[in-house]
């Protein structure tokens, strides 16, 4: 009798708990809910981080991918520069020698009325993060003349002069002169005369002398000043300034 009772106890203990299936289903449901909540947190965090980065890029510092050789040797193809968008926000204006990014719409390129706004928005967002080439209307050049300056090129040694002062430009690409195209212009008020450092490979203000505005870029079209190199690692650091225009007099004092 004792043996039979022991067998009966064993048999009952081996039977599945009536609530075990229900508990297992609850556990699986809880795990799925937790997984969904985790992914939602991750996605929400990623979206918020992207929005914060886009806002920072829009108002403070914007990465910019260099797509051409026009600014060699200062900037090279594939460089990612960081554009200081606060440089000219509080009363300061671009100065001769500054390397700047600007919107060339209306000066370097015609406004494209047929452009797809959605495609432009997506491309602009990618460019703002430094993940894509800039829009076709964005340019990076060096400021050579500011409002009121008379810029003349070239003398017998292939140098340009600003307000009567000859300028030696140490940043030019080796073998380049200031310009193969002679010109003599006076920069309009609130405008800039822009040139690339690789003059023989740069399409800049010289190429638009006959266009409306004479190749001059309105100051209001300047996005910001290139202050830092962010990539590649071997070139990371501040962009070296230039003293090439240090002796240039103000426009009104050119012949004083």
Secondary structure, DSSP 4 states (H G I P E B T S, - for coil): -HHHHHHHHHHHHHSPPTTHHHHHHHHHHHHHHHHHHHHHHHHHHHHHHHHHHHHHHHHTEEEEE--SSTTTTTS-TT-EEEEETTTTTSS----TT-EEEEE-BTTTB---TT--HHHHHHHHHHHHTTSSPPPTTEEEEEEEEETT-EEEE--TTS-EEETTEEE--TTSPTT--S-SS-EEEEPPTTEEEEE-SSGGG---GGGGTTSTTTTPEEGGGEEEEEEEEEESGGG-EEPP---TTTTPPPGGGTT-
